[in-house]
């Protein structure tokens, strides 16, 4: 479960901004809260938050930051000496920040243990890294790394020896997670519990595809029926569905593709059309042996009650495909403990009522009993509704005119009344987060 996340000097974010899942005081919408009964410090957390803001205000960059942190934890162990730290994209709209490290800090709970993990980095090296956990209310450091200095606070000899094999551009957590048992739940949280998706392939986000829902559906007949039930409740006239992920290409074909990709990337870098930071993973070194495509069909009933088999992707609408792609991720999150789903442009291709439907399912304490969370960006102002969210669950991003840097704040900071129309006041500019439009001749 995410408690909070802080990022500094990343893309449009110059000064530190903090995304918190800690609730404000008040008992409204109890179903929107997670009860963390086993933790002595954190009693409640938000199940969700929604982020609004003008285009280019930094909404997606905040999600990019979480994804960049996850990618470095998972991938930096594969870096060779001299490799660039691929996520180094500092704020560039002043003369100071481009020469400073990027900083990420995250505070979360995994298997009832509260952790804090943070690191800073340049394009060349990790400049700072620290991991700690809480026992009761007391924080215990595991290790601290500052520039070339390393200090361990438990199992000193073991950690000191493991750190000797860690390159200056590699996170210690990433390098030693297989060797040191206390690192494993932290690494697992990044690797298996966080899903960060976008509507298209980007520098840091994973494109939403049918694969997860197909995998979920094929685990059991019960799971398949749950997908069908969800589609039925959402008013999709689908009688039955089947899907599989088909392996394509021989190992030689995959290796040829890898070589082509590396060659093209190298030429583009020579022409200064891309840099190392544009490539989020070290594709040329990944042990890729298989490529899969999704193949799935739907069965619909004709007006005479006979059945017809259809190709899902080509026949069904873009919105139906989008809902199906989300369905497995959604159901898995409300059935598994402590999942964190992060979605950019949640409103992409989905009718506003379907968005409302998915959010209300997630907030329903009788359905979501597993302490999962969702964070998403949106432009759908119908969701700016006090019947759906608490005030602190509604966040806004806005560029600060004097610094051109992204700022993040919540509705709770602006609105202390419960009887106002949030959507109406948003459009009136009461909360900011709107584009500053001017009209004239073009």
Secondary structure by P-SEA (a helix, b strand, c coil): cccccccccccccccccccccccccccccccccccccccccccbbbcbbbbbbcccccaaaaaaaaaaaaaaaccccccccccccccccccccccccccbbbbbbbbbccccbbbbbbcccccccccbbbbbcccccbbbbcccccccbbbbccaaaaaaaaacccccccccccccccccccaaaaaaaacccbbbbccccccccccccaaaaaaaaaccaaaaaaaaaaaaaaccccccbbbbbbbbccaaaaaaaaaaaaaaaaaaaaaccccccccccccccccccbbbbbbbbbbbbccccbbbbbcccccccaaaaaaaaaaaaaaaaaaccbbbbbbccccccccaaaaaaaaaaaacccccccbbbbbbcccccccccccccccccbbbbbbcccccbbbbbccccccccccccaaaaaaacccccccccccccc
